[in-house]
Amino acid sequence: MSELNFIVTLFIAVLGPLLAIGYLKPILLVVLDSLCVEPLPGKIGAHFWVRSACVLAVAGALVLALSFGEFDGSLMQALRRALWLAAAGSFVSIAFITSRVWAPVQRRLNAQLNGGRG
């Protein structure tokens, strides 16, 4: 096993999801702040869920990288595989988070539309 390939893979597996969640963080905090009422009101709850999203995204990418990383080939093979796995791990984690955040938003929108008709 090439130690350089291993280190590059782990670095990308951590950095990729952190960049993706960092990009989403400003708007995610606003959305979560409006959704978090009980038991963790407002910004406390929103920050908890954003931090949970970071842990979930990084852990998902690390599990994929450690399970399917290319540690014995060339550095370019390792880099390609690491980028692919970090992207896949980030995509799945963020898709899960988005679906979980969107469900209450959709219920709230439906309630407002139905309530406005009556």
C-alpha positions as CSV (number, residue, x, y, z in Angstrom):
1,M,0.0,0.0,0.0
2,S,1.2,3.4,-0.9
3,E,1.2,5.7,2.1
4,L,0.9,8.8,-0.2
5,N,-2.2,7.3,-1.9
6,F,-3.7,6.6,1.5
7,I,-3.1,10.1,2.8
8,V,-4.4,11.8,-0.4
9,T,-7.5,9.6,-0.3
10,L,-8.3,10.4,3.3
11,F,-7.6,14.1,2.8
12,I,-10.0,14.3,-0.1
13,A,-12.6,12.2,1.7
14,V,-12.6,14.8,4.5
15,L,-12.1,18.0,2.5
16,G,-14.7,17.3,-0.2
17,P,-17.8,16.9,2.1
18,L,-16.6,19.8,4.3
19,L,-16.5,22.1,1.2
20,A,-19.9,21.0,0.1
21,I,-21.5,21.5,3.5
22,G,-19.6,24.7,3.9
23,Y,-21.2,25.9,0.6
24,L,-24.7,25.0,1.8
25,K,-24.2,26.2,5.4
26,P,-25.5,29.8,5.1
27,I,-28.8,28.9,3.5
28,L,-29.1,25.7,5.5
29,L,-28.9,27.6,8.7
30,V,-31.7,30.0,7.6
31,V,-34.0,27.1,6.6
32,L,-33.3,25.0,9.7
33,D,-33.7,28.1,11.9
34,S,-37.2,28.5,10.6
35,L,-38.0,24.8,11.1
36,C,-36.5,24.3,14.6
37,V,-39.0,25.1,17.2
38,E,-39.0,22.3,19.7
39,P,-37.0,20.9,21.5
40,L,-34.1,22.9,20.3
41,P,-35.4,26.3,19.3
42,G,-33.9,28.5,16.6
43,K,-30.3,28.8,16.1
44,I,-29.3,26.2,18.6
45,G,-31.2,23.5,16.8
46,A,-30.1,24.8,13.3
47,H,-26.4,24.6,14.3
48,F,-26.8,21.2,15.8
49,W,-28.3,19.9,12.5
50,V,-25.6,21.6,10.4
51,R,-22.9,20.0,12.5
52,S,-24.6,16.6,12.3
53,A,-24.7,17.1,8.5
54,C,-20.9,17.7,8.5
55,V,-20.3,14.5,10.6
56,L,-22.6,12.5,8.4
57,A,-21.1,13.7,5.1
58,V,-17.5,13.2,6.3
59,A,-18.2,9.8,7.8
60,G,-20.0,8.6,4.7
61,A,-17.1,9.7,2.4
62,L,-14.5,8.2,4.8
63,V,-16.4,4.8,4.9
64,L,-16.4,4.8,1.1
65,A,-12.8,5.8,0.8
66,L,-11.6,3.3,3.3
67,S,-13.7,0.5,1.8
68,F,-13.1,1.2,-1.9
69,G,-10.0,3.4,-2.1
70,E,-7.2,2.8,-4.6
71,F,-4.1,2.5,-2.4
72,D,-1.9,0.2,-4.5
73,G,-2.1,1.8,-7.9
74,S,-0.6,5.0,-9.2
75,L,-1.2,8.4,-7.6
76,M,-3.5,9.4,-10.4
77,Q,-5.6,6.3,-10.0
78,A,-5.8,7.0,-6.3
79,L,-6.7,10.6,-6.9
80,R,-9.4,9.7,-9.4
81,R,-10.9,7.1,-7.1
82,A,-10.7,9.4,-4.1
83,L,-12.5,12.2,-5.9
84,W,-15.2,9.9,-7.1
85,L,-15.8,8.4,-3.7
86,A,-15.8,11.8,-2.0
87,A,-18.3,13.1,-4.5
88,A,-20.5,10.0,-4.1
89,G,-20.4,10.2,-0.4
90,S,-21.2,13.9,-0.4
91,F,-24.0,13.4,-2.9
92,V,-25.7,10.6,-0.9
93,S,-25.3,12.4,2.4
94,I,-26.5,15.8,1.1
95,A,-29.4,14.1,-0.8
96,F,-30.5,12.4,2.5
97,I,-30.2,15.7,4.4
98,T,-32.1,17.6,1.7
99,S,-34.9,15.1,1.7
100,R,-35.2,15.2,5.5
101,V,-35.2,19.1,5.5
102,W,-37.6,19.4,2.6
103,A,-40.3,17.2,4.1
104,P,-41.3,19.7,6.9
105,V,-40.9,22.6,4.5
106,Q,-43.3,21.0,2.1
107,R,-45.8,20.3,4.9
108,R,-45.7,23.9,6.0
109,L,-46.2,25.1,2.4
110,N,-49.1,22.8,1.9
111,A,-50.7,23.9,5.2
112,Q,-50.3,27.5,4.1
113,L,-51.9,26.9,0.7
114,N,-54.7,24.8,2.2
115,G,-55.3,27.3,5.1
116,G,-55.4,30.3,2.7
117,R,-58.2,28.8,0.7
118,G,-60.7,28.5,3.5
